Every structure is written in C-alpha cells, then in structure tokens.
Amino acid sequence: MLTSERKALILRVLGREGRLVAKPFSQDLGVSEDTIRRDLRELAAEGLLQRVHGGALPASPAVAPFGVREGRAGAEKRLLARAAAGLIRPGQIIFLDGGTTNVQLARSLPADLRASVITHSPSIAVELAGHPTVEVELVGGRLFKHSIVAVGAAAAEAIARVRADLFFMGATGLHPETGVTTGDPEEAAIKRLIARQSAETVVLATRDKLGAASPYGVAPLAQVGAVVVARGLPEELLAPLRTAGVRVVEAD
C-alpha cells in the first residue's frame, strides 16, 4: 500500500470510528508501528488529525482564523445561540468567552434582558454595546489574535476577582478521551480560570466539534454543566456527553 493510500485510510478510519490505535492498525495493514506513527505525525503537521498517546483522534476544524470561522456553519451557530440565550435568567452575571458562536449568542440576547455580561472578547463587547439593558464589563490584557480575546497575567488577575452564574465557554473540540480542548495553551489556562470562577459552564457545540480534539486540554467533560447542540444529531455523538453527566440541550 502506498503512503498516500495509507494516509487516506487513516483519515477514513478516524471519520468512521472517532479514534485510531496505532499498534493494531499497523498489524492489520502488515506494516511496522513506526510507519504508522510517521504517517500520523505527518498528518498531524497538516492539521488533519490530533495525535494522542498510542494513536490519533479526529482534529477539530475550528482552529481556522477567526474571520474564516465566522463564515462557517452560520445557520447552526444562530440556532445554538437562540437556545443558549434561553438559559439566561434576568439579573444573572454571565461570562461570555470569545468565539464566533458566542458572538451569535451576544446578538441573540433578548432586547429586554437585564443582566451583566463579563467578557475578555472585544468582539462580544462591541456586539453588546448597543444593548439597552445589559451591563458590559470588558476584561483587558494581551490580545490573542486568533480568537480575539485578552489573555495573560492582567486578564487572569481581573478574572480572579469576579464570580459568574454562567460561563459560556468557547471550545474547538469535545471528545470523551480528551474532554474540552482548544488550540492554545494560554487560552486554555484562561478558560480553566473562568470556569473555576463560575457556578456553571455551558458549551455551544456545532457538530464538527463533537468527537474532535485539539492540542490543549481545558477540562474533562464531567466538569461541563451543559452542552447546546442542534437537534437530530446521531446519538453516538451525544452518548459520551450523557455518560459524563453533561446535560444535553437540543436546539430546535
């Protein structure tokens, strides 16, 4: 089997089964485990999979630049955003993470909602600047341009002083083995801090994030209170969430 054929097969197996273990896969093909590991390294370098100990998981496509992500799955993101907005109660303190889906959530907040929103995302703050009854507190720091959010020591210090009722966390992948993941270690650390400062964490997950993984872990699935998904997804995508005790909110 040619290298290109092996790599195509690896991606098909990942798409079908959601994971690949290098040793039995190499035995099935009659090639060395080192050969498969080299294939996995090369595919990972192209952003086509996420390597883990002993094999690989599907890579999240949600690691593209912010402007590119804004144009993807727009209808699904708006659907999730409307459902997530229904989880917010008047008077609550909400922490809105960055990300294109959470921008849609900011746009979906009812015009008569009275609440406080804390965010380290300038994009979210701009969306809410015209909202008549939502108070907005913007956390500053070094701008992480990929996600358009503030990170670093100044952001962490400010976040450590707040308490939120709900944290709408952005993520690039949710997988039963790796939990909630993202593509940058500093951003992952900020997300963990916000989650610790919040009574409940909610993730809005488009279909492409379910069963996918990125390099840096944020939290196990069990630490997420709820995940908002589109109605009608295959149960095999949702079962790991339910097993971990996560409430699955299906958006109509």
C-alpha positions in Angstrom: 0.0 0.0 0.0 1.3 3.4 -1.0 1.9 6.1 1.7 -0.9 8.2 0.2 -3.3 5.3 0.4 -2.4 4.5 4.0 -3.0 8.1 5.0 -6.3 8.2 3.2 -7.3 5.0 5.0 -6.2 6.5 8.4 -8.5 9.5 7.8 -11.4 7.3 6.8 -11.0 5.2 10.0 -10.9 8.3 12.1 -14.0 9.6 10.4 -15.8 6.4 10.9 -14.7 5.3 14.4 -13.6 8.5 16.0 -10.2 7.2 17.1 -7.3 5.1 15.8 -4.8 3.0 17.8 -1.5 2.7 16.0 -0.4 -0.8 17.1 -3.4 -2.9 16.0 -3.9 -0.7 12.9 -0.3 -1.4 11.8 -0.8 -5.1 12.4 -3.9 -5.1 10.3 -2.0 -3.5 7.4 1.1 -5.6 7.9 3.4 -2.6 8.3 5.5 -1.5 11.2 4.1 0.6 14.0 6.8 3.1 13.3 5.5 3.5 9.8 2.0 4.3 11.1 3.4 6.7 13.7 5.3 8.5 11.0 2.1 8.8 8.9 0.3 10.2 12.0 3.0 12.8 12.6 2.8 14.0 9.0 -1.0 14.1 9.0 -0.9 16.0 12.3 1.5 18.5 10.9 -1.0 19.2 8.2 -3.8 19.7 10.8 -5.7 16.6 9.6 -5.7 14.7 12.9 -4.8 15.1 16.6 -2.1 12.8 17.9 -2.6 11.3 21.3 -0.7 8.6 23.2 -0.9 5.4 21.2 -2.7 6.8 18.2 -4.9 9.6 17.0 -8.2 11.4 17.2 -10.1 13.5 14.7 -8.7 17.1 14.5 -11.1 19.9 15.1 -11.7 22.2 12.0 -12.5 25.0 14.5 -8.8 26.1 14.6 -9.0 28.2 11.5 -8.6 32.0 11.7 -11.5 34.0 13.3 -12.5 35.6 10.0 -12.7 32.2 8.3 -14.7 30.6 11.2 -17.2 33.5 11.1 -18.4 32.2 7.7 -18.8 28.6 8.7 -22.0 26.9 9.9 -23.7 30.2 10.3 -27.2 28.8 10.5 -26.2 26.2 13.0 -24.5 28.8 15.2 -27.5 31.0 15.2 -29.7 28.1 16.2 -27.5 27.2 19.1 -27.2 30.9 20.1 -31.0 31.3 20.4 -31.3 28.1 22.5 -28.4 29.3 24.8 -30.0 32.7 25.2 -33.0 30.9 26.7 -30.8 29.6 29.5 -30.0 33.0 30.9 -32.2 34.4 33.6 -32.8 38.2 34.5 -30.3 39.5 37.0 -27.6 36.9 36.3 -23.9 37.6 35.9 -22.8 35.9 32.6 -19.2 35.4 31.4 -19.1 35.2 27.6 -16.0 33.7 26.2 -14.8 34.6 22.7 -15.5 32.7 19.5 -17.8 33.1 16.6 -20.7 31.1 18.1 -20.6 33.2 21.2 -20.8 36.3 19.0 -24.1 34.9 17.7 -25.2 34.4 21.4 -24.5 38.1 22.1 -26.6 39.0 19.1 -29.4 36.7 20.3 -29.9 38.1 23.8 -33.5 39.5 24.2 -33.7 43.3 24.0 -35.4 43.4 27.4 -32.9 41.2 29.2 -31.5 42.8 32.3 -28.2 41.1 33.1 -24.5 41.7 33.5 -22.0 40.3 30.9 -18.3 40.0 31.6 -16.1 39.2 28.6 -12.5 39.3 27.6 -13.6 39.4 24.0 -13.7 42.9 22.3 -15.9 41.3 19.6 -18.5 40.4 22.2 -18.3 43.8 23.9 -18.9 45.6 20.6 -21.9 43.4 19.9 -23.4 44.3 23.3 -22.5 48.0 23.2 -26.0 48.8 21.9 -28.0 46.5 24.1 -30.2 48.8 26.2 -30.3 46.8 29.5 -27.2 44.6 29.6 -24.3 45.9 31.6 -20.9 45.0 30.0 -17.6 44.6 31.7 -14.6 44.2 29.4 -11.6 42.4 30.8 -8.3 43.6 29.3 -4.9 42.1 28.6 -2.7 40.9 25.8 -4.8 40.3 22.6 -4.7 36.7 21.4 -5.5 37.5 17.8 -6.6 34.0 16.7 -9.6 34.1 19.0 -9.8 37.9 19.5 -9.7 37.6 23.3 -7.5 39.0 26.1 -5.1 36.6 27.8 -2.0 36.9 30.0 -1.4 38.0 33.6 -3.5 41.2 33.5 -6.6 39.2 32.2 -6.1 36.4 34.7 -5.8 38.9 37.6 -9.1 40.6 36.6 -10.9 37.3 36.1 -9.9 36.0 39.5 -11.8 38.9 41.1 -15.2 38.0 39.5 -17.9 35.5 40.1 -20.3 34.5 37.4 -23.6 32.5 37.4 -23.0 31.1 33.9 -19.9 30.8 31.8 -20.4 30.2 28.1 -17.1 28.6 27.2 -15.8 28.5 23.6 -14.1 25.3 22.6 -12.7 23.7 19.5 -13.3 20.1 20.4 -15.2 17.9 22.8 -14.1 14.3 22.9 -14.7 11.6 25.6 -10.9 10.9 25.9 -9.5 14.5 25.9 -12.5 16.4 27.2 -12.9 20.0 26.2 -9.9 21.2 24.2 -8.6 24.3 22.4 -5.6 25.2 20.2 -3.5 27.4 22.5 -2.1 26.7 26.0 -2.5 30.2 27.4 -6.1 30.5 26.1 -6.8 27.1 27.7 -5.5 28.3 31.1 -7.7 31.4 30.9 -10.8 29.2 30.1 -10.0 27.0 33.1 -9.7 30.1 35.4 -13.1 31.4 34.2 -14.7 28.0 34.7 -13.4 28.0 38.3 -14.9 31.4 38.9 -18.3 30.4 37.5 -21.2 28.4 39.1 -21.9 26.5 35.8 -20.1 26.1 32.5 -22.1 25.8 29.2 -20.6 25.0 25.8 -22.3 25.7 22.5 -21.0 22.9 20.2 -21.5 22.8 16.4 -21.5 19.2 15.1 -17.9 19.5 13.8 -16.6 19.9 17.4 -18.2 16.8 18.8 -15.8 13.9 18.8 -12.9 16.1 17.7 -9.8 17.1 19.7 -7.3 20.0 19.8 -3.8 20.0 21.4 -4.6 21.6 24.8 -7.0 20.3 27.4 -9.3 22.7 29.2 -11.5 20.4 31.3 -12.9 16.9 31.4 -16.4 16.6 30.0 -17.7 15.9 33.5 -16.9 19.5 34.5 -19.2 20.9 31.9 -22.8 21.5 33.1 -24.5 21.6 29.7 -23.7 21.4 26.0 -26.0 23.1 23.5 -26.3 21.1 20.2 -28.5 21.1 17.2 -31.5 18.7 17.4 -31.3 15.5 15.5 -27.6 14.7 15.8 -26.6 11.0 15.8 -26.8 9.5 19.3 -23.3 8.2 19.1 -22.1 11.8 19.1 -24.2 12.7 22.2 -23.8 9.5 24.2 -20.3 10.4 25.6 -21.7 13.7 26.9 -24.6 11.9 28.7 -22.3 9.3 30.1 -20.2 12.0 31.6 -23.3 13.5 33.3 -23.5 16.5 31.0 -26.9 18.0 30.3 -27.6 18.0 26.5 -29.7 20.9 25.4 -31.0 20.3 21.8 -31.8 23.4 19.9 -34.9 23.4 17.7 
